[in-house]
């Protein structure tokens, strides 16, 4: 699922050493939801101002921030523009299609703070009528990623229908 931040080319091709879990989510969120049975997010970047921007409590990533601004042709002062290309602003098609989300995150994440990313994403998705589940790892930081594989398997077994969706 790793692919692209940019609508006009592959981030992975442009910056091969700089792939993040957010890439695939952004592509799926921006793309029509046909054929998507469910989405699993793990400590996901949901507001690009938080990471890589570092404009909140998180530490950010200056090199990735500059790359992101370059990809979208944005200026660092155009925070509305950054918000508009963030995954949290692209949830409506998924919610309308009732695509379930499984969102796992550590509540002590210093790199991608939950209160700037996963929690607002869950709130917005619920507001839009989208189904979601949260798995909060108390006291957990950004790494390690992953939750019990059985939880992820159960989520997809529940969300993917016999026709593959």
N, C-alpha and C positions, 0 to 999 in steps of 0.2 A: 503494500500500500504506500510505500514511500514514493513520492513523486514530485510535487510542485507547489511552490507558493505563488508562482506567476501564471497569469492566464495566457501568456504568450510565449511559453517555452518551459522547458523542464528545469527546475531549480537543481535537481539532481545532476543533470547534464552540465549545467552552467557552473555549479559549485559541488563537484562530486564528493568532497570530503565533508560537506556540511548538510547532511540529511538529519531531520528531526522527526519525531512522531507526529508533529503538527502537520507535516507536509501532506500525508495521505488524508488526514482529516479535512484539511482545507480543500483538497481536490474533491473529495466525496461531498463535502458540504456545498461546494460551488457547482458541482455537476448534478444533473438530474438524478433523483434517488431511485430510479428504476433498477431493479435487481439487487438492491441493498436490503438485506434482512435485518441487520443490526450493526451498531458501531461500538467498539470497545476503545475507550480512551484511558490512558494511564499516565498520570501526572502531566496531562496535556496542556500545552500552551493554548489558551483560548483568547487572550487579549494581547496582541503584539506590542502594545505599549508597555506591558509588564515584562515580557521577554520576547524578543531580545532588547526591547527599548530600555528596560531598567528604569522606567519612569514611576514606579511604585516602590514597594518594599523590597522587591527582588533585586539581585545584583546586575541583571542584564548581561548582554554580550555585545560590546561595542562593534566588533568586526561584523557580526551577523546583522546588527542593527543597520549599519551602513549599507550592507548588501541588500537588505530588504527595502530600504528607502530607494536605492538605485533601481531595483527590479520594478518597483511601482512608480518610479518617477516622482517620489514625494520628498518634501523638505522635512527636516526634523521638527519644525514648528507646526506642521500640519497634522495635529493630533486627531482631528476629525477624519482626515484621509486615512490615517493608520487604523483608526477604529473601524472605518468602513470596509477595510480589507481583512480585518481580524475574523477568525472563525465564529466568534460569538455573534457577529452581525449577519451571518449567513445561515442561520438555523431555520428560517421560515419554511423552505421547501422540505426539509427533513421532518419538521413537526407536522406540516400539512399531510405528508405521506405516512405519518405515524411510525417513523423508523425508531425503534427503541435504542436508547443509549445506555451503556454500562460505563460509568465514570468512576475510576479508582484513583485515589490520591492520598498523599500523606498530609495530615493537618499541620505539620511543622516544616513544610517545604520552603526552603530559603531561596531556591533558584526560581521557582514558578509558584509563588504563593497561592494557596487555595482560595483565599478571599479575593484574589484578583483574577482568577482563572476558572477553576473547576466549579466553585460555588456559584459565581454569577452565571456561568454557562447553564448549570442545572436549573437555576431560578428562571432564567430567560426561556429555556426549553419548556419548562412546566407552564410558564405564562402563555406560551404559544400553543399549548395543548399537546406537546410531545411527551411520549412515555420515557421514563428514565429510571435508572437504579444507581445508587451511589454505594461505593465501598470505601469507607474512610479508614485509613490506617493511622490510628492514634499515635502521636509522637513521631511519626515517620517523616523523614526528609525526602528530597527528590529521588535519591537513589537508596536502595535498589528499586528498580521498576518491577512490576509484576505482582499479581495476586495469585492465590491458589488456582492452578490450572483447572481444577474441577469447577470453580465458580464461573470462569470464562466459558468452559465447555457447556455448562448448564444454561448459561445465558444464550449462547448460540443455538443450542438444541431447542430452546423455548422459542426463539425468535425466527429461526429459519424454517420455512414451511417445506413440505415434501417436493414442491416444484422448484426448490433451490433458492427461494427468496425468504 
